[in-house]
Amino acid sequence: MQLSHNTLKEKLTTTIIFWGIAFLASLVALFFLFSHAIEGYILDVVYQSDMPVERAIATTMGWIAVFLLVLLFIAVKGLHYSLKKQLVEPVETLQVAIENRTSSQHEIEMLLTDLPYEASRVLELYDRLKHSHDDLRSRVVDMMEALPTCFWWSLDGKKYEGISSKSISLLKQSSDEIIDQPLWSWLNSRAQSSGNEAILMQAIKRREDRVDFAYQAEIDGQTRWFGESVTLCYNRDGTLDIMYGIINDISTRKNRQQAEAEQLELSQRMESTATLVGGIAHEFNNALAGMNGNIFLIKQSTKDAVTRQRIGRVEALIQHSATMIEQMLAFARKSSMRPKSVNIVEFLKHFHLALQPKLASNIHFDLQIHHLEKLGEQPTIQADPAKLQEALMQLISNACAATEEISFPQITIDANTLDVDESFLRRYPHLSSSHLVHIQLRDNGCGISKEIRSKIFEPFFTTHEVGKGTGLGLPMVYGYIRQLGGSLEVDSQPDCGATFHIYLPRVIAPPKATQHADSLLKGNGETILIIDDEQIFRESTCEVLQRMGYKTLDADNGKNGIEIYKQYKDEIRLVFMDILMPGITGIQASRQIRAINPTIPIIFLTGYDRTQPLEAEVYEEHSELINKPFRISVLSQAIQKALKQSSKH
């Protein structure tokens, strides 16, 4: 506030006049009191010392001047002392009281005698500010009570001066239990509280304005994550004035971040494993393709019933091996599909109806799609129905095994539509759409531990006894779902059952599928060029084609295949080549051959068993794709189809 200039001027004028009058009065009194004495003194000096009168008067006046100076000095000192006591010190005290926020009302009231006007104004202001401060504090406390967070404050940075009532729901302690206790005394971990205190003290030492904490605490037997933001306020001299803190329960966010990190780690591990598995499966398929061709030749050359029976067993083993590799490739997301539009409601109805009689009689198998039917929704996905059924069957099989020891086993399939946001897509980066079908398969079985959950999608990992499982079932499901642009995850705890979540993109236009006949079609002496780096496969395939009525030429790599085609381009009616070869690949060789003859039919082979490779040449006219190992009937059908299309041009 501004001090009153009129009051100070009046006080100063009054003091100066008072001391001026006092000084003049002293002079007049001294003059009358000492005038006769001074006159007698001068006469005594003149008579006794024969000093001239003028000199005696001058000497006497000198002493009088000294006396007056001493008197003036005393008057000035008195004026100074009076001004200091009556004006300067009260003003300074008032100024300190105004600037010092800790001054009490009693200290200001003591100034009323010396500075009545100014002190009364300060008291009035002090009262207004106190009421405003109390009102503001009440509003702040009410606002903090309304927040979902826990608000606290401290004056010394060592103990709680106050805390909001949210401490009951958040920290499971009342404010009365926490106030006057050391900061973070509610933590069960002394090491954690000491660490927080050390960080806080360092922040105060560096005069930081804000400190953020994130820590774990055991609350009611559960581990919770807390985030805390502390704001620090300082006095002008740099000492701590007050600090405010806000405590949040961030367990949900931390758990989500941890789940996203685990999902990313799993995806990266699955990607590297899938690359390895895909390469191994390619080599196995090449070997099986060669075996299959030779078995066909042996079977054609013998009429002995026992021999043909043994050959049948070998063919069954080859088919079993091919199925296992198909599962491996499904995990690697390179398996072949014949996708079509699948109405998920109708599909699950038929699946439930067909599977119910095959399950154990004590298993309660339930399908919950009533909400979709009630809303009239018919969500459609793009999938191979046979493989989707195979994937669900694998999950049902695992659920049955998990509920073997349960008195009342239950397995439930639930389906719903789901439209997700960007945060969900970041958690599941492999999803190809935000419009999803969400299928849940739940059981009340033995559950899955965290250690096993992190491995169940890895190939060849199994909890079954040796000989009772290949460890390829769930990896096959995982790979197939990923191949559809979806995602698969499991939610389970020991003794709490398990829930598998399948997320599939909705409404994707299906490609046209090609149907193959099982009949063996013969050739009419057409020349076929076979390009493959696998000698056994190449030789057996040449002999098979010759038995089917074709002439053959062969090359062991793309470069030689191009040279042979240039030499016999007028005779060759069809090229039969592997996509993946060392040096010049099948795709690169096809480009050079098509540069010579754009309409030459080419059948591509792949041990990766995929119908949608990235290379555009596979989709071009006069191109076909079949997978290793293939049935001879499938090969004969593909050759006849390619030759017929070529003859039309």
Steps between C-alpha positions, in 0.01 A plus 500: 500500500602867466559681829302829553717798396282753691530312826876464470540870407291612797700279734831625361393870516377463855824342614721766337290794637507345845877471507544845337285670765680307770835619365391867480344486844827365636688789343264765644513341844878485490516862389291625794665268748857567400490861372596659841752223564663558165517877561664449843738248353616750235556776762698263723722402210561867409585617854708203602709456186504853365365344176336738261119488503475406132725201549317388808168520315642303204633226731171476679304483174725218383414295803135582452522382135657171609227457756232567238656252260496233770141590570414481127669160471298370794181633338579334164578167668177524693311575177665203330419267788143621513450459122652150510279385785181668391524475121781297343478188714118474482514546121767232463307267728188560295688437175638172635153402616364566151774305322524216750216255433557332838435814713215456743206730548624586854833632365316740271259610774802614710566771238162667548644739763782622276333483159128477558388569144754277322468219753122503474522482122743208524274324748207547266701364210636220716148398594386501137798299387455250781137446407590475130779256582268285711233510230750412225646220709151361562423510127829334411442226756144445370631485143772252597246287683297482179797377296554124453856550624646535848624853582742579784723785621801544724680806641834348587523229236524233767149427625141533379326819615177406329356245256167457320246236595582306180780341701241254632408359158844540344746428781264311735586739784299791640632855502523490882732200475728674248514863622817578703656177375819500285451524125432158339458341843202310356731302271581152626844519341747703703749483212246660264407779741868572571567517127214745450624715788851511354367611161286768667789636707718522190224692320470746791876543505499584129195731543291301254134597460362152437587136563321197351501150651383158384517210742331177611329434832320211664142611573264243654723217380507628140791662321395840371682763292487861618598818321571808712569861401644734766507881453755696706462867606788705646540822700702796374805378688481163322369301797207264454164663563252223419460197272191344346465143376246312288491117511338298218439128464659422161477120524268472199733704278811317622337160451394603150854614418639175636249298297594697186869439566439128553286486185776673301764265639282200415440631147872555441583155634227344287624686192855370537376149576261513203787594268699198620201267480412623150850421374497153656155426359617604153783245509269226633243569230763470229609164645140378530424609145792290373391203711143533380604490135719194547229317701258568213748350251559192715129449546445523123769244429381220733191285509589310817224554759733486802739749342218735410368473857839597639521787250159615628639512852792712380256733323302532824818591687584759234151645531533510880833678467348743254219573748752569775693735271170668412456572870853637519430722202174615657702616798738677260191651327600352165236228470269486201140615539183487301337804658135587458242715669397337827191608692637458851156449657402219265848350511503481882146358506600216267827449683325478838230268366754266336742492795253465789437123457873427471595645839485311828149487640596681822637808316259791480575654159325834454481746210414860587408700190148602606595868522616497136179330390293741708667799333460336162874514434656255258872579518704358215867415495732382225637157589548144392208326679683170527807657659294722728315192616832322550629790709190503722516121532857531627391752765203279597735201529726693737197612702379142534844394626505789748159404647564125541532532879206742538174367645280718280707593192378793295615625160343814354538671163396863491504726194446870462590791275758751613610841368832598656703819529863585428623394844357149445666478159831605655466215748425255217705638208428198279128576472415608147175680589333686785169325426526158658321181592594402855473127574560383857546136591480450878540199724496446877800270497831494684621829353844594370790648696677815385817306413311262273286777346813663361593178314178332391511646148857385437529197269570162664431632849257269681400418856380152400694183555738379231303349213174674590552830320714653226500853638377634165129544575497846656782630277289394202199690639718803576649506150168451325331782693793729424480398133141624495616841624377424850647445843486233768567531872425303816382624838543250780614436856565166673175340623294776337437358156614655172356734238639514147423827321487489120481832315421477127442783250143534374372529143797427272424414137591138429724396210379232261615149586612245245361147522711200394370165385640177639517322163837433336511667157741374233704707255542477123875525463529869591847617605532636855810680633565425870723747689585405860820493704400180689640209295288225654181695451596603148585146389193339655269769361644452149435128519144556635422741215640254247274228643210744456576538129715814492850567369733672745803728506662596832737762644655522846480880532337806351793597278521159331122490471502826301769367265310175440179691431677720246630187327169309497249783510302369202453157664438592864129534575523561877759596765491338842731679749568557870469856630788484747833401344859615553627759251222595263167433671196354330333842482809656339532210252130530409547866407776417251306205357187715465710761322556234231144363502244703697230227477706201613316326790703479821414295807679630810592267787556605859605304804363784716148394403347844461250619244561870534870578458608857450628451144254629239607241238309225680176689433564560133311330222637156403635448855406238758630418849505163674656405831756240592439220572214459251284211396568368150133557410532866600811530282329342200197728539718814520693399187185430297343831610811696402527328160132558420525870582809528283333330205224762500746779414 
